[in-house]
Amino acid sequence: MNKSDLIQVAAAKTGLSQQQARECLDAFLGAIGKEMKDGGEVVITDFGRFFTKKMPQRTVTLPDGRSSVVLERENVKFKAFQNMKLYNVKY
């Protein structure tokens, strides 16, 4: 399932137009992205948790044998809750 599929399902389930559903999804994803950029975390009850994890600087070996340095950065991670409820959605 991709973003277009999510928009179609949301529009069908809520009675919104596809444009309104797209705006809602964009706002939702934008809010998660902003929180991740600010270093916070987002917890969605019965679903999971989005958070950032700092990856330290490291040296890697390239296929041709040369070494390269990968700089420190933060990655966005998602951890599904163990008791995640799978909702019975009829399309």
Secondary structure, DSSP 4 states (H G I P E B T S, - for coil): --HHHHHHHHHHHH---HHHHHHHHHHHHHHHHHHHHTT--EEETTTEEEEEEEEPPEEEE-TTS-EEEEPPEEEEEEEE-TT--------
